[in-house]
Amino acid sequence: MIKRVGVLGGIGPEATSEFYSKLIDRLQKRGYVKSNADFPQLFINSVPAPELIRDEISSDDLAMYCDGVKELDKIGVDFIVMICNTIHLFRDELQSLVSTPIVDLRLFLKQQLDGKNIKSTLIIGTPQTVRKGLYAFDDIVGFVPSDSELKLLSDAVFNFNMASDKDGQTGVVKNICEKYLADGASTVILGCTELALMLDNTNIPTINTVDVLVEAVISKIIK
């Protein structure tokens, strides 16, 4: 195994916790670890960065994310994984700040879509993630929410992070997904880690980007 993994997390903390728990669970269940000494060494930099749910993202919004990857780079990790979807719109910019490789979530997601032969998706996430086409691919039909639905999704993410009526926020997201699944989307790309937490135990067919990140990390640490 590569032992030193840098994790840019805290965006939000619950999603980071889910990533960490799933990584440990899958390493154990697949027999990659026989004792505690077999686990990779993780450096989790849980940064209190702002939610990137605005229509426009400024350099001030990105400042703490930039500082976060620089701090992990100084530690001397083998690679960095970022537990946030929207920040991957700025992956090239962040990569230019550090010499440590940053995992390309978009690349690993496309590999999963191809592997499952998925040809139509609903892409939900923050306004920027959806509008800038982070998960849009030429050979896959991509349904996207309307502007009003994107506002509802952003509000749901913010309120969920504040622990405000979590069941109610989940209901809002589920209703939007069901509408587009009925219109022809075969699965929902959960382009925001909080949305993944909301729909984790529902019957909505989804691809959870937290799971994609976990698989990406395992592929990089297991020789």
C-alpha positions in Angstrom: 0.0 0.0 0.0 0.9 3.7 -0.4 0.7 4.7 3.2 0.1 8.5 3.2 -3.2 9.8 1.8 -4.2 13.5 2.2 -7.9 14.2 2.6 -9.3 17.6 2.1 -12.5 17.4 4.0 -14.9 19.2 6.2 -17.1 20.2 3.3 -19.2 19.1 5.2 -17.8 17.1 8.0 -20.5 14.4 7.8 -19.5 13.6 4.2 -15.9 13.4 5.2 -16.9 11.0 8.0 -18.9 8.9 5.5 -15.9 8.7 3.2 -13.5 7.6 6.0 -15.9 5.0 7.3 -16.6 3.5 3.9 -12.9 3.4 3.1 -12.1 1.5 6.2 -15.1 -0.9 5.8 -14.2 -1.8 2.2 -10.5 -2.4 2.9 -11.5 -4.8 5.7 -14.2 -6.6 3.7 -12.0 -7.1 0.7 -9.2 -8.6 2.8 -6.7 -5.8 2.2 -6.0 -5.4 5.9 -5.1 -8.1 8.3 -4.1 -5.9 11.2 -4.1 -2.2 12.2 -0.6 -1.9 10.7 -2.0 -2.6 7.2 -4.2 0.5 7.1 -3.0 3.5 5.0 -2.1 6.6 6.9 -4.7 9.3 6.4 -4.2 13.0 7.0 -7.7 14.6 7.2 -7.6 18.3 6.8 -11.2 19.2 7.8 -11.4 22.8 6.7 -14.3 25.1 7.8 -14.6 26.4 4.2 -17.8 28.0 2.9 -20.4 25.9 1.1 -19.9 26.5 -2.6 -23.7 26.8 -3.3 -23.7 30.3 -4.8 -24.4 31.1 -8.4 -20.9 32.7 -8.6 -17.9 31.5 -6.7 -15.2 34.1 -5.8 -11.5 33.8 -5.0 -12.4 34.5 -1.4 -14.7 31.5 -1.4 -11.8 29.3 -2.7 -9.1 30.7 -0.3 -9.6 28.1 2.4 -9.6 25.2 -0.1 -6.4 26.5 -1.6 -4.8 26.7 1.9 -6.1 23.2 2.7 -4.4 21.5 -0.3 -1.2 23.5 0.4 -1.1 22.3 4.0 -1.5 18.6 2.9 1.2 19.1 0.3 3.6 20.3 3.0 2.9 17.2 5.0 4.3 15.1 2.2 1.3 12.8 1.3 1.4 10.6 -1.8 -1.9 12.0 -3.2 -4.8 14.2 -2.2 -8.5 13.4 -2.4 -11.0 16.2 -2.1 -14.4 15.3 -0.4 -16.4 17.9 -2.2 -17.9 17.9 -5.7 -18.0 21.6 -6.6 -14.4 22.1 -5.7 -13.5 19.7 -8.5 -14.5 22.4 -11.0 -11.3 24.2 -9.8 -9.1 21.0 -9.6 -6.7 22.3 -12.2 -6.3 25.6 -10.3 -5.6 23.8 -7.1 -3.3 21.3 -8.7 -1.2 24.2 -10.0 -0.6 25.2 -6.3 0.9 21.9 -5.2 3.2 19.1 -6.5 1.1 16.4 -4.9 -1.3 14.7 -7.3 -5.0 15.5 -6.7 -7.5 12.7 -7.5 -9.6 13.5 -10.6 -13.1 12.6 -9.5 -14.6 13.3 -13.0 -12.3 10.8 -14.6 -13.1 8.0 -12.1 -16.9 8.8 -12.3 -16.8 8.4 -16.1 -15.1 5.0 -15.7 -17.9 3.9 -13.4 -20.6 5.1 -15.8 -18.9 3.3 -18.7 -18.4 0.1 -16.6 -22.2 0.0 -15.8 -23.2 1.0 -19.4 -25.2 3.9 -18.1 -26.5 6.1 -21.0 -28.8 8.6 -19.3 -28.4 10.4 -16.0 -29.9 13.1 -13.8 -27.2 15.3 -12.5 -28.0 17.0 -9.2 -25.6 19.2 -7.2 -24.8 22.8 -6.5 -25.7 25.3 -9.3 -22.1 25.6 -10.4 -21.6 21.9 -10.6 -24.6 21.4 -12.8 -24.4 24.5 -15.0 -20.7 24.2 -15.7 -21.1 20.5 -16.7 -18.7 18.9 -14.3 -20.5 15.6 -14.9 -21.7 16.2 -18.4 -20.3 13.7 -21.0 -20.8 13.8 -24.8 -21.9 10.2 -25.0 -24.4 10.2 -22.1 -27.8 11.9 -22.0 -27.7 14.3 -19.0 -30.9 15.6 -17.5 -30.4 18.7 -15.3 -32.8 20.4 -12.8 -34.4 23.8 -13.6 -33.2 27.0 -12.0 -35.9 26.9 -9.4 -35.1 23.2 -8.6 -31.4 24.1 -8.3 -32.4 26.7 -5.7 -34.4 24.1 -3.8 -31.4 21.8 -3.9 -29.0 24.4 -2.6 -31.4 25.4 0.2 -31.7 21.7 1.1 -28.0 21.3 1.3 -27.5 24.3 3.5 -30.4 23.4 5.8 -29.2 19.8 6.0 -25.7 20.9 7.1 -27.4 23.1 9.8 -29.4 20.0 10.9 -32.6 21.8 10.1 -35.4 19.3 9.4 -33.2 16.7 7.7 -36.1 14.5 6.8 -37.8 17.4 5.1 -34.7 18.3 3.1 -34.4 14.7 2.0 -38.1 14.8 0.8 -37.4 17.8 -1.4 -34.4 16.1 -3.1 -36.3 12.8 -3.5 -39.2 14.5 -5.2 -36.9 16.2 -7.8 -35.2 12.9 -8.5 -38.4 11.0 -9.0 -39.6 13.6 -11.5 -36.6 13.1 -13.8 -36.4 9.3 -13.4 -40.0 9.2 -14.7 -38.9 11.4 -17.7 -36.2 8.9 -18.7 -33.1 9.3 -16.5 -31.8 5.8 -15.6 -29.8 6.9 -12.5 -29.0 10.0 -10.5 -25.4 11.3 -10.2 -25.2 12.7 -6.7 -23.0 15.7 -7.4 -22.9 17.0 -3.9 -21.8 15.0 -0.9 -24.7 16.2 1.3 -27.2 15.0 -1.4 -25.5 11.6 -1.2 -26.1 11.5 2.6 -29.7 12.4 2.1 -30.5 9.7 -0.4 -28.2 6.9 0.9 -31.1 4.8 2.3 -33.7 5.5 -0.3 -34.9 3.5 -3.4 -33.6 6.1 -5.8 -31.0 4.6 -8.2 -27.9 6.7 -7.7 -24.2 6.9 -8.1 -22.7 8.3 -4.9 -19.6 10.3 -5.6 -18.3 9.5 -2.1 -18.3 5.9 -3.2 -16.5 6.8 -6.4 -13.8 8.6 -4.3 -13.5 5.6 -2.0 -12.9 3.3 -5.0 -10.4 5.8 -6.5 -8.4 5.8 -3.3 -8.4 2.0 -3.0 -7.2 1.7 -6.6 -4.3 4.0 -5.8 -3.2 2.4 -2.6 -3.5 -1.2 -3.5 -0.8 -2.5 -5.8 
